[in-house]
Amino acid sequence: MAKRSFFVAGTDTDAGKTIAAAGLLAAANSKGLSSMGLKPIAAGCERTEDGLRNSDALMLQKAASIELPYEQVNPIAFEPAIAPHIAAQQEQRTLSADRISAMCRGTLMKPADFAIIEGAGGWRVPLSHRETMAHIPKQLNIPVILVVGVKLGCINHALLTAESIARDGLHLAGWIANSVDSDMACFEQNVATIASMLRAPLIATIPFLDDPSPENVASFIDIDSLLD
């Protein structure tokens, strides 16, 4: 497995997992590390002449220093932008944490210094009526980076998600505060409150960016705490 592998989870859909994950890859690249990014499940894909393609997965594919075929970056793709287990039901497919983890594990066997696996939605997004997205990092036994979309209600979402990660027996390696509401009142106070209550380092505070390119996001990330 890659020397340092992390699962990127979000407090919710649209928390900013992808721009944070791409920023982490860019930050690793800037340290001279080889990097790869995976998004094993993606809903909300576009049909192209090459098949279904997801913009988030394409961003990770481009941000990583190791070139991977799209099918390894995003092996399970659904066209409708709906919950993955519902999309799978509509196509009469079954999502299995065992199978998804095996796909990730196979790709992670490639030599790499730094690897990111981005989830879909929040920590408890279902894969089926028996399994959730959380089963993937549990089976891979890798630490988690939590992306908090800073908006009204984010403190509750962040604390509940962190509690769930701990309950599942996984290590929260760090968290990222991502501004998703440019007009949010008391942004700094919300971030400070979460920082005082989470037992994990704050590795980035990403402001609301007009150009959230991986390189711009990377400039706000303290990746050293993940590399020590």
N, C-alpha and C positions, 0 to 999 in steps of 0.2 A: 504494500500500500504506500501511497505517497507519504513522504516523511512527516508532513503536517497536513492533516485533513480535517476540515470543519464542515458542519452542517449549518447552513444559514436559515434560520426560522424568523417568522414575522409575527407581530402581535395581531395582525389582521391582513386581509387582502389590501393591496395598495399601501402597505407600510413602507415600501421602498426597498424590498429585499434585493431586487435585481441591481439597482444602481449601487447599493452598498456592496453586493457581491462582486460586481464588476470593478468597483473601486478597490476592494481588497486585492483582487488579482493584479490591478495596475500598481498598487503599492508593493506587492511582492515582486513584480517585475522590476520596479525601480531599485530594489535591493539586490538585483542580479539573480533572483531565484527563478527557477522554471515553474510554471504554474498551469493548472488546468481547471476548467469550470464546467460543472455538470448541472443540468436541470432535468432530472429523470422523468418527471411528469409535467406536462404543460397543456393547459386548456386555453382556448382562444387562439387557435392557429389559423394561418391563411393558406389557401391552396395555391401552390406554385407549380411550375413545370417540373421541379425537383421533388414535389410532394408537400406535405404539410410542414409549415415553418412557423415558429413562434418568435416574436420579436425579443423577448427576454432571453431565450436560449441563444439566439443569434448574437446578442450583446455579449453574453458570457463566452461564446465561441471566439468572438473577435478579440475580447480583452485578454484571454489567456495567451501565454507565450507558446504553449504546446498546441500544435494544430491537430485537431481531432475531427473525424467525419461528423456531420450533423447528427447522424443516427446514434452516435455514442454520447454526444452531448445531451440529446433529448430523444431517448428511445421510445417514449410513450407520448404521443401527441394526439390531441382531440381538437376538432374544429370549433365547436361551440364554446363560448366563454362562460362555462357553468362549472359547478362542483365536479371534480374528476370522477367520483364514484357514480354520479348521475350520468355523465357523458359516457362512461364505460357501460352502464346499464342500457343506454340507448343504442349502443353498438353491439350489445350482447357479448361484452368482453368482461373479464374478471381481473381486477387489480389485486396483486399479491405482494405483500411486503417482502417475502422470501425472494420472489423473482426479481423485484425492483432492486433489492439490496445486492443480489448476485450480479445484476447488470452493472451497478456502480462499482462493486468490488473488482470485477473484471477490468474495467477501465482504469481504476485506481492502481492496478498492478503495474501500469506503465511508470517508468522512472519519472518522478516529479518531486520538487522541493515543497510545493504548496498546492493544495487542492481545496476547492469549494464545491459543496453540493447544495444547491438551492432547493428548498421545499416549494410547495404550492399552497398559497393561502396561509392560514394560521397553524399552530401546533397540533390541534385536534381535528384538522380537516379529514374526513373519512376517506379511506380507500375502499372500504366495504362496511357492512354492518358489524364486522368483528375487528377490523384493523383501522388505524389512523396513520396519518403522515408521520407521527412520532415513532412508529415501529421501524422506520427506515434507519434513522440514526441509532436507534437502540440495537438493531441487528448489526450495524456496522461498528458500533461501539466507538463513536467519535464525538468529540466535544462540540458544543453548540455555540453559535454566535447569534444573539437575538437582536433583530432590528425593530426598534420601537418607532412607529409612525407618531410623531408628536402632534397631537390634536386633543381636543376635549375628550376626556375619558381614558387617555393614554396611561395614566398612572395605574389605574385598576387593571387594564389590559396587560401592562408590563409585569406587574406583581403576580397576577394569576398565571401568566405564561411561565414565568420563572419558577413558580411553585410546581407547576406541572412538569417542567423539565427535571427539577430535582426529584420529584416523586417517581419519575421514570428511571432514576438512577444515572442520569447523565450530567456531565460537568458543563456548567455555563462558563465558557472561556472569556466572554466579554459581551458587551452590548453596545449598540450604535443608536444614537438619538438622531432621527431623520425628520427634518421639518417638512411636513406635507401640507401645511396651512400657513401661507405667507402672512395672514392677518391674525394669527392666533395670539391672544393675550397671554402674558406671563409665561412666555416660552422658556426663558432661563430658569424660572422658579419651578416649572414642571420637571425640567431635566434635573435640576438640583435635588428635588424631592425623590425622584426615581434613583438617582445616584446614591442617596443616603440610605436607601432601603434595599437595594439589590446587593447581593454578595458577589459581585463580579465587577471587573474594571470597565469604565466607560472608555472605549477605544476610539470613538469618533463622535463629534457633534457636527452633523451636516446641515448647513443652512439651506434655505430655499434657494435653489440655483436655477438661473435661466438656462444654463448649459450644463446639465448634470452628466458630463462625459466621465468615463472612468478615471481619466487623468485628473480632472478637476476634483472629483470626489476623493481620490487618493490623497490629495494634498491636505485633507482634514483628518486622515486616519493615522493613528499611532499603532502601526503594525508590530512594533518591537515587542509589545507585551504578549503577542501571540507567538513570537518566534523564540522567546527566552525558554 
